[in-house]
């Protein structure tokens, strides 16, 4: 599978495909690929005839003191994995290619409101960095469709809003979370966990599952449910938040809400883990059954 590192080379190849009547999908990633990313590529093949994958550890979306320097960069191994799932092209630009004028002065886009809540409260500037690089990647590749994992649920909604607000001619597809056998959502950051922490990490999904079950069973005392979940998580993890929101808008849930999403972020050692479960009233969605006795 070929790799290109420059915008011009990328555009030349995509243009050739487009002239031949092909439909182009983009899977934006930061690399260190796991089965969740590969599922995005497999899904891309269902939506397009060519799957372009970008690997770019975007400095704009990391705050001071976050893991930009240490974020795992595994390009060669990633390329082999992409080959195995028949990706058609890897776009792996350097920072200088993406931000030739320097990253400090670069034009940024902001999706107001949605970017300031939940993860945005704990990671100021993060979603502006995400929106900026996603807009750039969409402009560079000009795909028909772009695919994003639902683990980053807030990011997915922000990208959808960006695309709507700026009238970008691209379809955004969300792909369900891939989980380990014990329920832990797959994430590049899971590799920061020590073996002991890895044992504790499924508490996040279990707790979200219990909150989701309570919603399905008709409980609507949202603040209390959130507080109970925070307490359970705090036994072993350091939660930033647990929040029950309306799934389509991330507005605070109320008694008229039918489609919920329960979102949480926790710290475990050096890793900050996020996860979510969507719940439609009287009906659960997604994820394997909860482990029984752990
Ligand atoms: O989800 C990610 O890996 C990143 O936030 C993305 C969308 C590739 C932008 O850098």
Boltz pocket constraint, residues with backbone or C-beta under 6 A from the ligand:
constraints:
  - pocket:
      binder: B
      contacts: [[A, 28], [A, 29], [A, 30], [A, 54], [A, 56], [A, 58], [A, 61], [A, 130], [A, 133], [A, 134], [A, 152], [A, 155]]
      max_distance: 6.0
